[in-house]
Amino acid sequence: MRLDGMKIAVIGAGIGGLAAARALALRGADVTVLEQAAETAEVGAGLQISPNGFAVLAALGLGEALRSVRGRAVQLVDYRGAGILALDLGRLARAGYHFVHRADLIDLLAEGARAADVRVRLLQKVTGVQPGPRPRVETGSGAVFEADLVIGADGLHSVARRALNGITAPFFTRQVAWRALIPNAAGRGPEVRLHMGPLRHVVSYPLREGSLLNLVAVQERAAWTAESWNQTDDPAALRAAFADFGTEVREMLAAVESVHLWGLFRHPVARIWQRDGVAILGDAAHPTLPFMAQGACLALEDAWVLADALARAETPAEGLARYQARRAGRARRVVEAASRNAWKYHLSFGPLRWAAHAALRAGGALAPERMVRQFDWIYAHDVTREAA
């Protein structure tokens, strides 16, 4: 099916929405992105773009322009500072593991979308989506947009997901996460460092030519915290939560001047991804916990497959059905893997933690390639080359 002239409205100018907009426009579609913010920008935060996500950026013609730090290793470290396991990312089946500032990726995708003649309309807060032969998008200002296809790339609180699936209540995982950026004063190299402690962990890696360090710190707690990336917290509270960690972590946290805090919730993968001219992707379809660093990569994969499935199909309905069939199983598997990973980082029973860390050290010493290649099912997957 040719997409020439197909009128498509994309809700949300995030990673998935902008990638989908460019992918569809390059195939001839007439694409408008509706974004509620006043600009296509992101608050400061880091992302890991593993080879499966980078494959999409490369296929969209944006890979060479990506501003990133090329990742070389993942270091697992005990919370006191003792090394446990080093994973050499050069041993992966596919190359191309990148640490990216979220704002830089959004800028790249927005420029790419506009270069493909996508219209990005700001200050468009979507309040309703109506599936049907001619799907409609309603905004808070009273404006109504009609299109041949509406794509909901509108995140955790997706209006489009609600139109397809109704309201589903998330489950609080009893974990909260802080995120912050600090200067890379210690000159840390191109690696992820994961400090694992009882009921807590800290992830850090460099951004922007190594000038910054991205920090994500997770703690298990009973108290509920709002599911929002924009809630701030006192840096002193972050430092207090990790006061018993080793010198490296304490020094990083001492440099934090501003920090955001959010609660980690589990959402079910959507049962319905598409119906009557409406489709969803990214967090709108399958929110994932951050413990496999795959949220952005899954959104990029969705964007490519949606455009590819539509372009290969005889009708839009057939293309949308193929899109869900190609994506739902993989997304569910990655989401489940991320949900299982949390406990591995937070072992609190001393003998169990010692045994687990000893097993990791033995695996790294005896079978280093096997230790890193266990993730090939995620990282080596290339949706730009998969059979339709």
C-alpha positions in Angstrom: 0.0 0.0 0.0 1.4 3.4 -0.9 1.2 6.0 1.8 1.3 8.9 -0.6 -1.1 11.5 0.7 -2.3 9.4 3.7 -3.2 11.9 6.4 -1.8 10.9 9.7 -2.0 12.6 13.1 0.6 11.7 15.7 -0.1 12.6 19.3 3.1 13.4 21.2 6.5 14.8 20.1 8.6 12.3 22.1 11.0 9.7 20.8 8.4 7.3 19.5 6.1 10.0 18.0 8.9 11.8 16.2 10.5 8.6 14.9 7.2 7.4 13.6 6.5 10.7 12.0 9.7 10.7 10.0 9.4 7.0 9.1 5.8 7.6 7.7 6.6 10.9 6.0 9.6 9.3 4.2 7.1 6.8 2.8 4.9 9.6 1.4 2.4 10.2 4.2 1.1 13.6 5.1 2.0 13.8 8.9 1.1 16.2 11.6 2.4 15.9 15.1 0.3 17.3 18.0 2.4 18.2 21.1 1.0 19.7 24.2 4.2 21.5 25.3 5.3 24.9 24.1 8.5 23.4 22.4 9.9 20.1 21.4 12.3 19.8 24.3 13.1 17.4 27.1 14.3 18.0 30.7 17.8 16.8 31.4 18.2 13.0 31.5 20.2 10.3 29.9 19.3 7.3 27.8 21.0 4.1 26.7 20.5 3.4 23.1 21.5 -0.2 22.5 22.2 -1.7 19.0 18.5 -2.6 18.4 17.5 1.0 18.9 20.5 2.5 17.0 19.6 0.3 14.0 16.3 2.3 13.6 18.1 5.6 13.9 20.5 4.5 11.2 17.7 3.3 8.9 16.0 6.7 9.4 19.2 8.3 8.2 20.0 9.9 11.6 22.6 7.5 12.9 25.7 9.5 11.9 24.3 12.7 13.4 23.6 11.2 16.8 25.4 13.1 19.5 26.4 10.4 22.0 29.1 8.6 24.0 29.9 5.2 22.5 29.5 2.7 25.3 32.3 0.2 25.8 31.5 -1.7 29.0 29.0 -2.3 31.9 30.6 -2.6 35.3 28.7 -4.2 38.2 30.0 -3.1 41.5 29.1 -3.9 45.1 27.6 -0.9 47.0 30.8 -0.6 49.1 32.9 -0.4 45.9 34.2 -3.9 45.2 34.1 -4.9 41.6 31.9 -7.8 40.7 31.6 -8.2 36.9 32.7 -6.3 33.8 30.7 -6.8 30.6 32.6 -5.9 27.5 30.1 -4.4 25.1 32.5 -5.1 22.2 31.5 -8.7 22.6 27.9 -8.1 21.6 26.7 -9.7 18.3 25.9 -6.2 17.0 27.9 -3.1 17.6 26.5 0.3 18.4 25.8 0.9 22.1 25.3 4.7 22.9 24.8 6.9 25.9 22.6 9.8 24.8 21.2 13.0 26.5 17.4 12.7 26.0 17.2 16.3 24.8 19.9 15.7 22.1 17.9 12.7 20.8 14.7 14.7 20.8 16.4 17.5 18.9 17.8 15.1 16.3 14.4 13.4 15.8 12.5 16.7 15.6 15.0 18.0 13.0 14.6 14.8 11.1 10.8 14.9 11.1 10.7 18.5 9.9 13.3 17.7 7.2 10.8 15.1 6.0 8.0 17.8 5.8 6.3 16.7 9.0 4.3 19.5 10.6 4.8 19.8 14.4 2.0 21.8 16.1 2.7 22.9 19.6 0.4 23.8 22.5 -2.1 21.1 21.4 -3.3 19.3 24.5 -5.3 16.3 23.3 -8.3 15.5 25.5 -10.1 12.9 23.4 -9.6 10.4 20.6 -12.5 8.9 18.7 -11.7 5.7 16.6 -13.8 5.2 13.5 -13.8 5.3 9.7 -12.5 8.8 10.0 -10.7 8.9 13.4 -10.8 12.2 15.3 -8.6 14.0 17.8 -10.1 16.6 20.2 -8.0 19.2 22.0 -8.6 21.3 25.1 -9.1 24.4 23.0 -12.0 22.8 21.2 -10.2 22.1 18.0 -10.9 18.8 16.2 -8.5 17.1 13.8 -9.6 14.3 11.5 -7.2 12.0 9.8 -6.9 8.7 8.0 -4.9 7.4 10.9 -4.3 8.6 14.5 -1.2 7.4 16.3 -1.0 7.7 20.1 2.6 8.2 21.1 1.4 10.1 24.2 3.2 8.2 27.0 2.1 6.7 30.2 -1.2 8.6 30.5 -2.1 8.1 26.9 -5.5 9.4 25.8 -5.3 7.1 22.7 -4.6 4.0 24.8 -7.7 4.8 26.9 -9.8 5.1 23.8 -8.8 1.6 22.7 -8.5 -0.2 26.1 -10.4 1.8 28.7 -8.8 2.7 32.0 -6.3 0.2 33.6 -4.9 0.9 37.1 -1.1 0.6 37.4 0.6 -1.3 40.3 3.1 0.6 42.5 6.3 -1.5 42.6 7.3 -0.1 46.0 10.3 1.5 44.3 11.1 5.1 43.6 13.8 6.6 41.4 15.8 9.8 41.5 17.5 11.2 38.4 20.2 13.9 38.1 23.0 15.2 36.0 26.4 16.2 37.4 29.7 17.2 36.0 32.0 14.3 35.2 34.7 15.7 37.5 36.4 12.3 37.9 36.8 11.8 34.1 34.8 8.6 34.0 35.2 6.6 30.8 32.5 5.3 28.4 30.9 2.7 30.6 27.8 2.1 32.7 28.6 1.6 36.3 25.9 -0.1 38.4 26.4 0.0 42.2 24.2 -2.7 43.8 23.2 -2.6 47.5 20.5 -3.8 49.9 17.1 -2.6 48.5 18.9 0.1 46.4 21.1 0.6 43.4 22.7 3.5 41.5 23.4 3.6 37.8 25.8 6.2 36.3 27.3 6.8 32.8 28.7 9.7 30.8 26.9 12.0 28.4 27.9 14.8 25.9 31.5 13.9 25.1 32.0 12.8 28.6 31.4 16.2 30.2 28.4 15.0 32.3 27.4 12.0 34.3 23.8 10.8 34.2 22.6 9.3 37.6 19.6 7.1 38.3 19.2 5.9 41.9 16.5 3.5 42.9 15.3 2.7 46.4 12.6 0.2 47.6 10.1 1.9 49.9 6.5 1.5 51.0 5.5 5.1 50.6 3.9 6.0 47.3 5.5 8.6 45.0 3.7 10.2 42.1 4.4 8.7 38.6 5.8 11.9 37.1 9.2 12.8 35.7 8.8 16.4 36.7 8.5 16.0 40.5 11.6 17.5 42.3 13.1 16.4 45.5 15.7 17.7 48.0 19.2 16.4 47.1 19.8 15.9 50.8 17.1 13.2 50.8 18.9 11.4 48.0 22.2 11.6 49.8 20.7 10.3 53.0 19.1 7.3 51.3 22.5 6.2 50.1 24.7 7.4 52.9 26.1 3.9 53.6 27.3 3.4 50.0 31.0 3.6 49.2 33.1 6.7 48.5 32.5 6.8 44.7 28.7 6.9 45.1 28.8 9.4 47.9 31.1 11.7 45.9 28.7 11.6 42.9 25.7 12.3 45.1 27.5 15.2 46.8 27.7 16.9 43.5 23.9 16.8 42.9 22.4 20.3 43.0 18.9 19.4 41.6 17.1 16.1 41.4 13.9 14.7 40.2 12.0 11.8 41.9 9.3 9.5 40.6 7.5 6.4 41.5 8.0 3.2 39.5 4.7 1.6 38.5 4.0 -1.6 36.5 1.4 -1.2 33.8 0.0 -4.1 31.8 1.0 -4.3 28.1 -2.1 -3.0 26.2 -4.4 -5.7 25.0 -5.5 -3.7 22.0 -2.8 -1.7 20.1 -4.9 -0.7 17.1 -8.5 -0.5 16.1 -10.6 1.6 13.7 -7.9 3.9 12.5 -6.2 4.4 15.8 -2.8 2.9 16.9 -0.6 3.3 19.9 3.2 2.8 20.4 5.9 3.2 23.0 4.9 3.8 26.6 1.3 4.2 25.5 1.3 0.5 24.5 3.9 -1.1 26.8 5.3 1.0 29.6 8.4 -0.7 31.0 10.5 -0.4 34.2 14.0 1.0 33.6 15.9 -2.1 34.6 16.8 -3.2 31.0 17.2 0.4 29.6 14.9 -0.4 26.7 12.0 2.1 26.9 13.4 4.4 24.2 14.6 1.5 22.1 11.3 -0.2 22.1 9.6 3.0 21.0 12.0 3.4 18.1 11.4 -0.2 17.1 7.6 0.3 17.3 7.9 3.4 15.1 9.8 1.6 12.3 7.6 -1.5 12.3 4.4 0.6 12.3 5.5 2.5 9.2 6.9 -0.7 7.5 3.8 -2.7 8.2 1.5 0.0 6.7 3.7 0.3 3.6 3.7 -3.4 3.0 -0.1 -4.0 3.5 -2.9 -3.7 1.0 -5.1 -1.8 3.4 -4.5 0.3 6.6 -6.4 -2.2 8.7 -4.2 -5.0 7.4 -1.1 -3.0 8.1 -2.2 -2.1 11.7 -3.0 -5.7 12.4 0.5 -6.8 11.2 2.0 -4.1 13.3 0.5 -5.4 16.5 1.3 -9.0 15.5 5.0 -8.2 15.0 5.4 -6.1 18.1 3.3 -7.3 21.0 5.2 -10.5 21.8 8.6 -8.9 21.8 7.5 -5.9 23.8 5.9 -8.2 26.4 9.0 -10.3 26.7 11.3 -7.2 27.2 8.8 -5.7 29.7 8.8 -8.9 31.7 12.6 -9.1 31.7 12.9 -5.6 33.0 10.4 -6.4 35.8 12.4 -9.5 36.8 15.7 -7.7 36.9 14.9 -5.4 39.9 15.4 -8.0 42.6 18.8 -8.9 41.2 20.1 -5.4 42.0 18.6 -5.2 45.5 19.5 -8.4 47.3 19.4 -7.6 51.0 20.1 -11.0 52.7 23.9 -11.0 53.2 24.7 -14.7 52.4 22.4 -14.6 49.3 23.9 -11.4 48.0 27.4 -12.9 48.6 26.6 -16.1 46.7 25.0 -14.2 43.8 27.9 -11.9 43.5 30.3 -14.8 43.6 28.4 -16.5 40.8 28.7 -13.4 38.7 32.4 -13.1 39.3 32.9 -16.8 38.3 30.8 -16.3 35.2 32.8 -13.2 34.2 36.1 -15.1 34.7 35.1 -18.4 33.1 32.7 -17.4 30.3 32.9 -13.6 29.7 31.4 -13.8 26.2 28.5 -15.9 27.4 27.8 -13.4 30.2 27.4 -10.5 27.8 25.8 -12.5 24.9 22.9 -13.5 27.1 21.4 -10.2 26.0 21.7 -10.8 22.2 17.9 -11.6 22.0 17.4 -7.9 22.8 20.4 -6.1 21.4 20.9 -8.1 18.2 17.3 -7.8 17.1 17.0 -5.5 14.0 13.5 -4.6 13.1 14.7 -2.9 9.9 15.8 -6.2 8.5 13.2 -8.6 10.0 10.8 -10.6 7.8 7.3 -9.0 7.7 
